[in-house]
Amino acid sequence: MTVRLLTRAAAAALRLPAARTGRVAVRRDIPVRVRDGVTLRTDHYAPGLPAAPCVLIRTPYGRGGPIRLLGRLIAERGFHVVIQSCRGTFGSGGEFAPFVHERDDGLDTLDWLRRQPWWTGAFGMFGASYQGFVQWAVAAEAGEELRAMVAVVTASATRDSTYAGESFALDTVLTWVELIEAQTVPWLARQWELKRGQPRLARALTHLPLVEADGIATGVTVPFFQEWLRHHTPDADYWRTRVFGDRITEVRAPVAMVSGWQDIFLPAQLDDYARLRAAGARVRLVVGPWTHGSPGLLLASLREGVDWLDTHLAGRPAPPRAPVRVHVGGVGGGWRDLPDWPPPATPVRWYLRSGGALAPQPQERGTPDRIRYDPADPTPSLGGPLLVAQRAGPVDNRPVEARPDVLTYTSEPLREPVEVAGPVRAEIHLRSELSYLDVFVRLCDVDRRGRSWNVCDGLVRVEPGRFPRDPSGLVTVPVPLWPTAYRFAPGHRLRVQVSGGAHPRYARNPGTGEPLGTAVTLRAGWREVLHDGEHPSALVLPLVPALST
């Protein structure tokens, strides 16, 4: 009775559809044996309904706590729910090696499902982050039995998010390493370990060489972290079997995607959306004002997911909905329904100018702006797309903008609203005394009180041979920023930051070309940002008419 009351309260708070049954039988720790003899521990939530289809959730984060409630909530709405711990986690045998076994283990679990007496020949998948990666690992080979997917803050290809801009997503990766290792102890001890681990994690994020950072953060050497430091080049064979995007166009199951504008996987997830749409798949995209772990994201994904499973897995009628729903940030924004993403837009350039100005018109002459980047005192990151919600998202950027190693370019107060939706990019013309450097660009909304709120950003690593240089050392660096949907209100100003890094979100560039994991020598250097008629450094915004509500 207590469990039933809890699920009723949760369903009401989440505004879920009415339960179809209150009878859910639960079997825990079912041993599912896969092809190499490893046993994967699995829980089954069986609704008291005939011919109910199945929802599979495979996870490295355990089968207790919130996911236990999730299993019961979905089961009460007319689905068998199977929750399985990935190998090497929470009682499942073998060693956890990210992405390595998920295809085979997932397909073997599907074979096990087919042998169950309650199997109806149809199943769906649901999950966020790593729980989404495991969906893509099997989606192309699951055949017509796969009727629906709910992929939340995730993507089919993980490599590009790990090495965003060909740098290294240090904060996200090392934080995840610490979280995975903390799971190996009992729950109460884990809470203490997580609290105790935060100072250790902070020390690890500033430590060099990076090959020692996992030991500082967790007390042990973590094999996959060491591998990610070694196999970081774009042509590394290591990642070919650990990404699943090469077959995404073969997926025919309807896919619901939920993400946030400040999510770590957003660019990759939108790439998945575009490829699926081009292949003719049925896709629903929802992007809200969320970070990777926002409570609002989790609530929205459950509502969206249950609706999607109801429609495409259970075959229950549903009212028509637009393929895309996005939240437009800024004053006067809000939710918008769209036929596709991105919407039609006009690329508009905002040019960097002398004196820290930003304007829609370029200038013919301008003296370059000069900053010195010192990896021993790296430009810090504030907010933005991070793994931990408490440190992520929009923040006031004025502390970092006051640093001498950050250039800012600010528009006049806007007379009319400026609404943008779609991919954002920058083109920065610069010279540097070093051949190895990073270029970080961030777009901010400066409100009437002077607070500078980050909207989107991106970083690109520059090294010899990646971008052409002229004899004077001039290089033009294209910087893709996170996509966005945002409304800059009248009286607000646009601001562009240009700097040499955003640490520890991205690993600092030592300036020497030493290998990622073993670099210890730090070399500071000057760089100049040019903004004249021949070198028109600019931010390119996708300008749209006010999106209809």
N, C-alpha and C positions, 0 to 999 in steps of 0.2 A: 504494500500500500504506500509506503514511504517513497519508493522509487517511482511509482505511478504519479503521485502528487508532484514529485520533482519534475518529471517530464512534462506534465501538464503546465506547470508554472513556466518552464523553459520554453515550451511551444508557444504559450501566450506572449511571453516577452519577445520572442523572435518573430511573431506573427506568421507562424507556419500554418499550412493547411490543416484542417481537422484530422485527428488520428483516425485510421481505418480499423484499428484494433487496439485493445489494451492488453492483449495477451501476447507476450514475447518470451519465448523460451531461450535461455542462454546456455551454451556449452563453451567452456573456456579451456585453453591449453590443448587444443586438438593438435596432434602431431601430423604434419603434412610433409611427407618425404619426397624430396626432389631428386633429379637424375644422378647427382654425385653422392647420394646417400645422406645428405644433410637434412635435418628435421627442422621445419619452420613452425613455430608455435602460432596457433590460429584460434580466434574466437568466432563463434557463430551466433547471431541473433536471429531467431526464427519467429516470424509473425504467425499468429493463429489464423492464417488465411490460406485458402488453396491457390495453387498456381501463381504464387508470387515470384516475380523475377528477382535477380540477385544483384547486389551492389558490393563490389570488391574495393577494399581500402588496404593498401600495403604501406607500411610505415616503419621508419627506424626510431620513432619517438615513443614507443610503448603503446599498450592496449588499455591502460587505465586512465583515470582522470577524465578530462573533457572528452576524449575520443570514445570513452565508454558511454557517456551520455549521448554523444552523437550517434553511436551505433543504435541505441535504443530508440532515439527520436526518428531515425530513418526507418527502422523496422516497424514502428507503430504506424507508419504511413504506407505500409503494404509492400515492404521489400525484405527479402533475406539479406542480411548484412554480414559480410565476412571481413574481419579485421585481422591482418596478419603482420607479425613482426618480421622485418627484413632480417636476413641472415646476420648473425653476430650481434643481434640486439634483443634484449628482453626475453631471454630464454631460447631464442632460435639458435641453432648450431652454426658452426663456421665462423669466419671472421668478416666483420663489416669492412668492405672495400667499396667506396662510393661508385655506383653506376656499373660495376664490373659484372655482377651476377643478376641484375634486375630483369634482363630479358629472359634468360633461361628459367630463373625462379618464378617469374610471373607466368610464363607459358606452362610450366609444370603445375602451378597452382590452378590454372585454368583447366588442365586435364583432370585434376582432382575434383574440381567443381562439377565437371561433366559426369562424374561417377556418383554423385550424390543423389539420393532418392527424390529430393525436392527440386532438383535442377529442371528448369523449364526450357532451356535452350537459348536464353537471353540473359545478358548481364550488362551492367554499367560500371563505371569507375568514378571515384570521387577522391579529391585530396588536394592539399596545398603544399607548395614548395617541393620538398623531396618526394612527397606523396604524389605529386604531379609528374615528376621525372619518371617514376616507375610506371605510370600510365603510358607515357610516350614510348617506353622501352618495348611494350608489347602491342601497341595499338595497331600497327600496320599488319601484324600477323594474327590478330585475334579473329579475323574474318567477320562474317555477318552476325555472329552471335553477340558481338560488341555493339550495343544499340545506343549508348550515350556515354559521354565523358564530361566530367566537371573538373577543369584544370584551373587551380587558383594560385596566383602569384608564382608561376612556374614557366618553364619553357622546354622545348625538345632538345635544345643544344645548350649545354652548360659552359662550354669552354670560353665563349666570348664574354660571358658575364664574369667569369673568374679573372680574365685578363682584359678587362674593359680598356679600350684604347691602347691595347698591348702593354699596359702597365700590369699591376697585380692588385686585386681587390683585398688588400691586407686585412682591414678591419672585419669585413664580412667573413672571410675565410678563417681567420684565426679565432674569431668569436664562435663560429660554428664548430671548429675543432674543440674548443673548450666546452661547449655545450654537449657535444657528442660524448666526450670523455667523462663529463660529470654524470652522465646517465648510467654509468657502470656501478654506481653505489646506490643503496636504498634511498627511497624518496626523501625521508627526513634528513638523512645525511647529505643527500644531493642538494637540498636547499642551503645547508650550511656550506657545502663545497662551492656552490655557485656564488654565495655571498663572499666567502673567503677568496674565491678565485678572481674576483674583480680587480683587486690590486695587482695580483699576479698577471692578469691579462693586460692591464695598463702598462706594466713593465715590459711585457713581451712585445707589445705593439711598438715600443720605442727602441727595441734591442736590435743590434747587429752583431753577427750575421743572422739572417732570417732562419737559417737552418737550425738555430738554437732556440727560436722563439716558441715552438711548440712545447719543448721541455720546460721552459720558464712558465708558460701558461698552465700546463697540465701536470708537470712532473714526469712525463714520459715522452718518448719519441713516437710520433704518430706517422706511420708509414705513408699514408696518402698525402699528408701535408708535405712531406719530403719529396714525394713524387711530383706534386704540383709545382714545387720550386724548380725541379730539374727539367721538367718537360713543358716549358712555358712558351716555346716558339710556335708561330702559327702553323708550321709544317710538321709539328711533332706527331709521330705515329701513335703515341700514347693515347691521344684523345679520339682517334678514329673509331674505336669500339666503345667509347664512353659517351658519345653523343648520339641522339636518335632522330635528328632532323633530316637525315638523308632520305628517309622514307615517309616523311609526314604527308606528302601529297597522295600517298596510297591509302590514307586513313579515310574511311567513308562514314564512320559513326558521327552523329551530330555532337558538336563540342561546345560547351559553355565555358567561356574564359572570364575570369574575374581578376582584376589587378588594381593597382593604385598608382597615381602619378609620381609618388615618391618610393616606388618599389624597386628593389635591386635588379629584378629580372624584366622590367617593363619593356625595354627595347627589343629583347629577344622574344618576348611573348607577342608583341605586336608584329614582329616578323612572322611568327607562326600563324597569326591571324591572317595576314596578307596572303601567305602561301596557301592556306586552306581555302580561303575565298576564291583565289585564282584557280584552284583545282575543282571548284564547284561544290565544296563541302558546306554543310549547314553549320553556321557558327553564330553564337551569341557572344557579344563582347560588352563587358561592364567595366568601366574604369572610374574609380572614385577618388576622393581626397585622402588617400590612405598611404601608410607605409607598410612594410612587409608584415608587421605584427600588430597592426591596428585592430582594436576590438571591433570597430565598425566594419572592417573588411571581413572578419570572421562571421559576423552576423549576416552581412549581405550575401556572402558566398553560400551560406547554408540555405537562405531563402531562395536564391537563384538556383542553387543546386537541386533542391527538392522539387521546385517547379520544372526544371529541365528533365529530371528523372521521371517525374509524373508523366510528362508529355511524350518523351521519346523512348523511354524504357517500358513504362506501364501502359502507354497508349491512351492515357486519359485526356479528354479534350481540355484545351486551355485557350484563353482569350489571346488574340494576336498581339504580338509585341514587336517593336522595332528591333532590327538586328543589333544595333549598337546603342548603348546608353552610357553617357559620360557626364562627369561632373565638371563644370567650368568653374575654375577657382577665381578668386578675387572678388572685390565688391561688385554686387549685382550679378554674380554668376549663378550657379545652381545646376540642377540636372537637366540634360538635354537628350532627346531621342533622335537618332540619326539613321539613315539608310545604310551607311557604310563608314569605314574609317580608313584614311583621314577624309574629312569633308573637302569639297573643292575650296582651294585657297589661292591667294595671290602672294607669291614670295616678295617680301618687302625688306629692303636692306636698311639697317640703321648703322651709320658709319661712325667709327671711332675718330675723334678729332682732337686737335690740340687743346690744352687746358682742361682735359678731362671731360670734354663735351661728347654727347651722343646725339646724332641728328639724321634725318632721312636723306640729307644731301651730303655728298662727299666734299672734301676740301682739296684744292689744287696743291697747296703747299702746307707742310706741317713738319715741325721738328719731332723726331722720334722720341718716344718716352722710354726711359731706361730704368731697369730694376736689377737688383742682384739677388739671386736665389742661392741660399746656403743650406745644403741638405743636413748640416749639423744643427740647424735651427729651422726645420722645414715649415713652410706655410701650413697652418693647421686647417683641417676641415671642420666646418660647422654644419650640423644638420644634413639634409639631403637624403638620398637613398642608402640606408644602412640596414643591417639585419635586425638590430635591437630597436624596438619602437621608441623607447624612452629617449634615445639620442638622435632619432631620425626626424625627417620632415622639415617644414619651414621654421626658420629661426631668424632672429635679428642679426644681420651680418655685420653690423657696424664695428664690432671688436676686430674682426679679421681685416676689414677694409681700412682700418687705421694703421695697419702694418706697412712699413716701407717697401716690402716685397710684393705688394698687391697694387695693381693699377685699377682705377675705376673710371668709368665713362658714363655720364649721367645726362639724360635728356632734360629739356625744359618741362615744366608741368604741362600735362596733356590737356588740350582744350576739349577734345572729344574722347570717348572711350576707344580703346584699341583692344580688339578681341582676336586672339590667335588660337588656332587649333591644328595640330599636326606636328610633323618633324621640325625641329629647330636646329640650325647649324651656324657655325661661325667660320670665317676665313681670316686668319691672322698672319700678317706679313712680319717677319722678324729676322734679326741677326743675333747670333750668340757667339760668345767666345768659346763655348763648349760645343762639341758635336753630339753629346748625349744630354737630352733635356726633356722635360715635360711641359705641355701647355694646357693649363686649366682655364676654362671659360665658364662663367656663371651668369645667368640672367636673374635680376632681382626686381622686385616691385617696391619702390620707395613711396611710402604713404605720406600723408600730409604732416605727420609728426616727425618725419625724417627717418623712420625705421625702415631698414632694408631687408625685405623678406625674399629668400631664395625661391625661385620658381622652377628652374631646371638648369642643368649644367652638364659638362662633359670634359674628359681629359684625353689627350693623345700623347703617346710617347714618341719622341723623335730620336732617330739614330742614323748613322751614316747609311745612305742608300735607300732609306724609306721614302724620303721626299727630295725632289731635285733642289740643288743649291746653285746659285750663280757664283761667278768668280769672287764676288765681294762677301760671300757667305750668306746671302739672303735666301730664306726659305719661306714658302707659303704653306701653312699648316691648316688643313681642313679639320675642323673639330665638330663632330656630331654631338649635339646635346640631347638630353632625354626629351622625348616628345612631351607635349603639354596641351592642355586646353585651359585658357586663362583669359580673364578680362581685366585690363588695366583701366582703372576708373579715371574720369576727369579729375585733374588736380594732382594725380599721382605722377611719378616719373619712372622711366625705365632706367635701369643701371646695368652695365656690363662690367664684370670683374675679369681681369686677366692676371694670372699668376703662374708660378712654376711648380705648383703641386697642391695637394689637399690631403695632408697626412693626419691620421693614419688610414683614412678611407682608402687611399691608394698608397702603395709602398713608395717611399721617397726615391727619387732618381739620384744615385750617387754622383752622377756626372762623369763617370770613368769608363763605363761600358763593361764593368765587371759582371760576372754572372749574378742572376737575381738572388740566389740563395746564399752565396758566399761573399758578396760584396761587403767590404768594411772600410775602404778608403773613400772619403767624402771630399768632393771637389766643388767649391763654390764658383760662380761665374756670373758675369753680366749678360743681359740680353736687352735688345732694343725692339720695341714694337713700332712699326712704321704705319703711318696713316696719311698718305698724300695721294695725288692724282694717279701716280703710277703704282702705288701700293695701298689700295683702298681697303684696309682692314675693316671688317663689318660683321655684324650679327644679321642673320637672315631669318625673318619671322614669317610664318604662314598666316597671313591676314585673312580673316573671314568676316562677312557681314555678321551681325549679331545672330547667333544660332537661336532658332526658334525653341521655345520651351515646350 
